[in-house]
Amino acid sequence: MSDKIRAQHLARKAMLYVRQSSAYQVSHNLESQKLQYAMQDRLHQLGWNEIEVIDEDLGRSAAGTQTRTGFERMVAEVCLGHVGAVAAREVSRFARNSREWQQLVEVCRVVDTVLVDQETVYSPRQSNDRLLLGLKGSLNEYELDLLRQRSLEARREKAKRGELIVAAPVGYCKTEDQRLEKGMRSTNDATQRCSEA
């Protein structure tokens, strides 16, 4: 057991946050889910009896563009002082943007809730842990920005080579040689023939 966990933490419930970013990950990366749910065992070993699993955000990104009702409910429970620990297999599961991450860390600091991942127990009231959590939050956001940047660069390079495949705009279709054509061509041709007659 960690010396950062005290009786007042164990007297309150622990909340385990389980999340994957997309529906594809939810249906195909089952090992990740299994490992995340296994964090319940770690919380039991650390001394918690009451553990609430929050998994309604499965299939939702933590990048800040989607509403995550599970995350919001967890933060609300922490704010009310009902939670002794919030846990995730990796703390990056909580948030990928600084605003949500800093909000969670600050609320945990104020109400004295620890954060737990597969390796470490963090106490936001301790300056070293707050520094580590701040760095992890910054790295999470940087990683997301880097992935976006790489994806855009890859699209540009494919476009330069003429290999970028995109869906045709509404009202158009692609010909066999991949040129765009209005989907209503036959109707337009018929209309033109009628007007010429």
FENQUI-V726947 format. One record per pair of residues at least 24 apart in sequence whose ideal C-beta (glycine too) atoms are under 8 Angstrom apart, sorted by the first residue. I is the first residue (numbers start at 1). J is the second residue. If there is no record, write none. Layout:
BEGIN
i:I j:J
i:I j:J
END
This chain:
BEGIN
i:1 j:45
i:1 j:46
i:1 j:47
i:2 j:46
i:2 j:121
i:4 j:114
i:4 j:121
i:4 j:122
i:4 j:123
i:4 j:126
i:4 j:129
i:5 j:46
i:5 j:47
i:5 j:84
i:5 j:85
i:5 j:114
i:5 j:121
i:8 j:84
i:8 j:112
i:9 j:84
i:9 j:85
i:9 j:112
i:9 j:113
i:9 j:114
i:10 j:47
i:10 j:48
i:10 j:84
i:11 j:84
i:12 j:81
i:12 j:82
i:12 j:83
i:12 j:84
i:12 j:85
i:12 j:113
i:13 j:48
i:13 j:50
i:13 j:51
i:13 j:52
i:13 j:82
i:13 j:83
i:13 j:84
i:14 j:43
i:14 j:48
i:14 j:50
i:14 j:51
i:14 j:52
i:14 j:83
i:14 j:84
i:14 j:85
i:14 j:86
i:14 j:87
i:14 j:116
i:15 j:51
i:15 j:52
i:15 j:53
i:15 j:54
i:15 j:74
i:15 j:77
i:15 j:78
i:15 j:83
i:15 j:85
i:15 j:86
i:15 j:87
i:16 j:40
i:16 j:43
i:16 j:51
i:16 j:52
i:16 j:53
i:16 j:54
i:16 j:87
i:16 j:88
i:17 j:54
i:17 j:57
i:17 j:70
i:17 j:71
i:17 j:74
i:17 j:86
i:17 j:87
i:17 j:88
i:17 j:93
i:17 j:94
i:18 j:53
i:18 j:54
i:18 j:55
i:18 j:57
i:18 j:58
i:18 j:88
i:18 j:93
i:19 j:55
i:19 j:57
i:19 j:58
i:19 j:60
i:19 j:62
i:19 j:68
i:19 j:70
i:19 j:71
i:19 j:88
i:19 j:93
i:20 j:58
i:20 j:59
i:21 j:59
i:21 j:60
i:21 j:61
i:21 j:62
i:21 j:63
i:22 j:59
i:22 j:61
i:23 j:59
i:25 j:59
i:26 j:58
i:26 j:59
i:33 j:58
i:35 j:89
i:36 j:88
i:36 j:89
i:36 j:93
i:38 j:89
i:39 j:87
i:39 j:88
i:39 j:89
i:39 j:116
i:39 j:118
i:42 j:87
i:42 j:116
i:42 j:118
i:43 j:85
i:43 j:87
i:43 j:116
i:46 j:85
i:46 j:116
i:46 j:121
i:48 j:84
i:48 j:85
i:61 j:96
i:62 j:92
i:62 j:93
i:62 j:94
i:62 j:95
i:62 j:96
i:62 j:97
i:62 j:100
i:63 j:96
i:63 j:97
i:63 j:144
i:64 j:95
i:64 j:96
i:64 j:97
i:64 j:99
i:64 j:100
i:71 j:95
i:71 j:100
i:75 j:103
i:75 j:104
i:75 j:107
i:78 j:104
i:78 j:107
i:78 j:108
i:78 j:111
i:78 j:113
i:79 j:107
i:79 j:111
i:81 j:111
i:83 j:111
i:83 j:113
i:84 j:113
i:84 j:114
i:85 j:113
i:85 j:114
i:85 j:115
i:85 j:116
i:85 j:121
i:86 j:113
i:86 j:114
i:86 j:115
i:86 j:116
i:87 j:115
i:87 j:116
i:87 j:117
i:88 j:116
i:88 j:117
i:89 j:117
i:89 j:118
i:90 j:117
i:90 j:118
i:91 j:115
i:91 j:117
i:91 j:122
i:91 j:133
i:91 j:136
i:92 j:136
i:92 j:140
i:92 j:143
i:95 j:137
i:95 j:140
i:96 j:140
i:96 j:141
i:96 j:143
i:96 j:144
i:97 j:141
i:97 j:144
i:98 j:137
i:98 j:138
i:98 j:141
i:101 j:133
i:101 j:137
i:101 j:140
i:101 j:141
i:102 j:134
i:102 j:137
i:105 j:130
i:105 j:133
i:105 j:134
i:105 j:137
END
